[in-house]
Amino acid sequence: MREEILPAEIAAPVFISPYLEPYPEPWPVPVGISARHIHLTQRDLEELFGPGYQLTPAKPLSQPGQYAAQETLTLVGPKGVLEEVRILGPCRPYNQVELSGTDAYQLGLDPPIRDSGDLDGTPGIVLVGPRGSVDLPFGVIKAAPHLHLDPATARQHGLEDGDRLQILAEGEKEVVFNNVLVRVSRDYLPDFHLDTDEANAAGIRQGQQVLVIAKRLLPA
């Protein structure tokens, strides 16, 4: 005789890991979706646009003081070209080109998934502007998902810069993002950053709320 399965026996299993400390109450953060973009040094900005050139802010971003500039560049890779790729400002101490996997494939590149600023061993690319070009020897990445937090919010949830989290995006696909890097600064507002490929695959929209469900106890 076949044993009857009671409702309590078919409840969803609970995922348990010794490396994660679940939050008793998951807490929400908004999503910011980043399309391909470029961060430039002032020196290379002038190489591309002319001596003394300054970026022209066009649209503020989710983080205070950050903006999408009016200026764009052409990216030239081993097997393809991407035109009108937006520069983000203000200028930084290093050059960095952030692409989705789809963008990288079109250019003929295979950049690693990295945290911002971790550029050792990354591929290079040629940047073409209206007044010149710059051949970057390295600096192309697929940006790892990361969470910006202000210090007060970080303290509230027992977090410090460099911690790692598990984040749940609810919905039809219900995707869990593991090993999400926490970035804490007085200049930040809470914002979970994904690229366009990641957001599309998970069915996530700009500004959607996701849930921080656990803190990682050991380094990745």
Long-range contacts (C-beta under 8 A, 24 or more apart in sequence): 18-217, 19-216, 19-217, 19-218, 20-166, 20-214, 20-215, 20-216, 20-217, 21-214, 21-215, 21-216, 21-217, 22-213, 22-214, 23-157, 23-212, 23-213, 23-214, 23-215, 26-168, 26-211, 26-212, 26-213, 27-157, 27-211, 27-212, 28-209, 28-210, 28-211, 28-212, 29-147, 29-167, 29-190, 29-191, 29-192, 29-209, 29-210, 29-211, 29-212, 30-62, 30-190, 30-191, 30-192, 30-207, 30-208, 30-209, 30-210, 31-169, 31-191, 31-192, 31-193, 31-194, 31-199, 31-204, 31-205, 31-206, 31-207, 31-208, 31-209, 31-210, 32-61, 32-62, 32-191, 32-192, 32-193, 32-194, 32-206, 32-207, 33-193, 33-194, 33-195, 33-196, 33-199, 33-204, 33-205, 33-206, 34-98, 34-143, 34-193, 34-194, 34-195, 34-196, 35-86, 35-100, 35-195, 35-196, 36-82, 36-85, 36-86, 36-97, 36-98, 36-99, 36-100, 36-103, 36-195, 36-196, 37-68, 37-85, 37-86, 37-87, 37-88, 37-97, 37-98, 38-73, 38-75, 38-85, 38-86, 38-87, 38-88, 38-95, 38-96, 38-97, 38-98, 38-127, 39-87, 39-88, 39-91, 39-92, 39-94, 39-95, 39-96, 39-97, 39-98, 40-87, 40-91, 40-92, 40-95, 41-91, 41-92, 41-93, 41-94, 41-95, 42-91, 44-95, 44-127, 44-134, 45-87, 45-91, 47-129, 47-131, 47-132, 47-134, 48-73, 48-127, 48-128, 48-129, 48-130, 48-131, 48-132, 48-133, 48-134, 49-129, 49-130, 49-131, 50-131, 55-87, 55-89, 55-90, 55-91, 57-89, 61-88, 62-148, 62-189, 62-191, 63-148, 63-187, 63-188, 63-189, 63-191, 64-187, 64-188, 64-189, 65-90, 65-187, 66-90, 71-129, 73-127, 73-128, 73-129, 74-127, 74-128, 74-129, 75-107, 75-125, 75-126, 75-127, 75-128, 76-107, 76-125, 76-126, 76-127, 76-128, 77-106, 77-107, 77-108, 77-109, 77-125, 77-126, 78-107, 78-108, 78-109, 79-106, 79-107, 79-108, 80-106, 80-107, 80-108, 81-107, 82-106, 82-107, 94-119, 94-139, 95-134, 95-136, 95-139, 96-139, 96-141, 97-125, 97-127, 97-136, 97-139, 97-140, 97-141, 98-141, 98-142, 98-143, 98-195, 99-140, 99-141, 99-142, 99-195, 100-142, 100-195, 100-196, 100-197, 100-198, 101-142, 101-197, 102-196, 102-197, 104-140, 104-142, 109-140, 111-140, 111-141, 111-142, 112-141, 112-142, 113-141, 113-142, 113-143, 113-144, 114-141, 114-142, 114-143, 114-144, 115-143, 115-144, 115-146, 115-181, 116-141, 116-143, 116-146, 142-195, 143-193, 143-195, 144-179, 144-180, 144-181, 145-177, 145-180, 145-181, 145-192, 145-193, 145-194, 145-198, 146-180, 146-181, 146-182, 146-183, 146-192, 146-193, 147-180, 147-181, 147-182, 147-183, 147-190, 147-191, 147-192, 147-193, 147-212, 148-183, 148-185, 148-188, 148-189, 148-190, 148-191, 148-192, 148-193, 149-182, 149-183, 149-184, 149-188, 149-190, 150-184, 150-185, 150-186, 150-188, 150-189, 150-190, 151-184, 151-185, 151-186, 153-190, 154-182, 154-184, 157-212, 157-215, 158-215, 159-184, 159-215, 160-184, 161-185, 163-215, 163-216, 164-215, 164-216, 164-219, 164-220, 165-212, 165-214, 165-215, 165-216, 166-212, 166-213, 166-214, 166-215, 166-216, 167-192, 167-210, 167-211, 167-212, 167-213, 168-210, 168-211, 168-213, 169-202, 169-203, 169-204, 169-208, 169-210, 169-211, 170-210, 170-211, 171-202, 171-203, 171-204, 172-203, 173-202, 173-203, 175-201, 175-202, 175-203, 175-204, 176-213, 178-216, 179-216, 179-220
